[in-house]
Amino acid sequence: MLVSGFKEAYRVLKIGGKACLIGPVHPTFWLFQFFADMWMLFPKEDWYIEWFKKAGFKDVKLKRIGPKWYRGLRRQHRLIMGCSVTGVKPLSAWS
C-alpha cells in the first residue's frame, strides 16, 4: 500500500517539520477517467489526504494546481490537473 512511503517520510522528518507532495489527480471527464483508471496513475484528491493522515501527519492541506483561468472548486472544464498536499509532523510525534 502507498501509505508505507508516507510513513517513511513521516519517520525521517524532524518533529514540527512539514512534508509536501505534488501529484496528479483523477480527471472528471469520463473518457479521461477510463484511461486514468487503466494506468492507475491518477489518485483522487481525498486519497492524498487519507494517506497523509494514516501516516500520522496533522494539519493536512490540499491545494489544487492549475492555470489562473482554471481556479475554483468546480473542475467543469474536464482537464487533468494536479495538487499539492502538505502535512506537519506533530510535536507529540513518535518516529
C-alpha positions as CSV (number, residue, x, y, z in Angstrom):
1,M,0.0,0.0,0.0
2,L,1.2,3.5,-0.8
3,V,0.9,4.6,2.8
4,S,4.2,3.0,3.6
5,G,6.0,5.6,1.6
6,F,4.2,8.4,3.5
7,K,5.1,6.6,6.8
8,E,8.8,6.6,5.8
9,A,8.6,10.3,5.1
10,Y,7.0,10.8,8.5
11,R,9.6,8.8,10.2
12,V,12.6,10.7,8.8
13,L,11.1,14.1,9.2
14,K,12.0,16.2,12.2
15,I,9.3,16.9,14.8
16,G,7.4,20.0,13.7
17,G,8.7,19.5,10.1
18,K,6.4,19.8,7.1
19,A,6.2,17.3,4.2
20,C,4.9,18.3,0.7
21,L,3.8,16.1,-2.1
22,I,2.9,17.3,-5.6
23,G,1.0,14.9,-7.9
24,P,-1.7,14.5,-10.5
25,V,-5.4,14.0,-9.6
26,H,-8.1,11.9,-11.1
27,P,-9.8,13.6,-14.1
28,T,-13.5,14.4,-14.2
29,F,-14.3,13.6,-17.8
30,W,-15.5,10.1,-18.4
31,L,-13.1,9.3,-21.3
32,F,-10.1,10.6,-19.4
33,Q,-11.2,8.7,-16.3
34,F,-11.2,5.5,-18.4
35,F,-7.5,5.9,-19.3
36,A,-6.6,7.2,-15.9
37,D,-8.1,4.1,-14.3
38,M,-6.4,1.8,-16.8
39,W,-3.0,3.2,-15.9
40,M,-3.8,3.7,-12.2
41,L,-1.6,6.8,-12.1
42,F,-4.2,9.4,-11.0
43,P,-5.2,9.2,-7.4
44,K,-8.3,11.0,-6.2
45,E,-7.8,14.2,-4.1
46,D,-9.3,12.5,-1.0
47,W,-6.8,9.7,-1.2
48,Y,-3.8,12.0,-0.8
49,I,-5.4,13.4,2.4
50,E,-6.1,10.0,3.7
51,W,-2.6,8.7,3.1
52,F,-1.1,11.7,4.9
53,K,-3.4,11.2,7.9
54,K,-2.8,7.5,8.1
55,A,0.9,8.1,8.1
56,G,0.4,10.4,11.2
57,F,0.6,13.9,9.7
58,K,-1.5,16.6,11.2
59,D,-2.8,19.9,9.7
60,V,-3.1,18.2,6.3
61,K,-4.0,20.7,3.5
62,L,-4.6,20.2,-0.2
63,K,-4.2,22.9,-2.8
64,R,-5.3,22.5,-6.4
65,I,-2.7,23.3,-9.0
66,G,-3.7,24.7,-12.4
67,P,-3.6,27.8,-14.6
68,K,-5.0,31.1,-13.3
69,W,-8.1,30.8,-15.5
70,Y,-8.9,27.3,-14.0
71,R,-9.4,28.3,-10.4
72,G,-12.3,27.4,-8.1
73,L,-13.8,24.3,-6.6
74,R,-15.5,23.1,-9.8
75,R,-13.5,21.2,-12.3
76,Q,-16.0,21.6,-15.1
77,H,-13.5,22.1,-17.9
78,R,-12.6,18.4,-17.6
79,L,-8.9,19.0,-17.6
80,I,-6.4,16.9,-15.7
81,M,-4.7,19.0,-13.1
82,G,-2.5,18.4,-10.1
83,C,-2.5,19.2,-6.4
84,S,0.0,19.8,-3.6
85,V,-0.6,18.2,-0.3
86,T,1.2,19.3,2.9
87,G,1.2,17.9,6.4
88,V,3.1,18.6,9.6
89,K,4.7,16.1,11.9
90,P,3.2,17.0,15.3
91,L,5.3,17.9,18.4
92,S,4.0,14.9,20.2
93,A,5.1,12.6,17.4
94,W,6.8,9.2,17.6
95,S,9.1,8.1,14.8
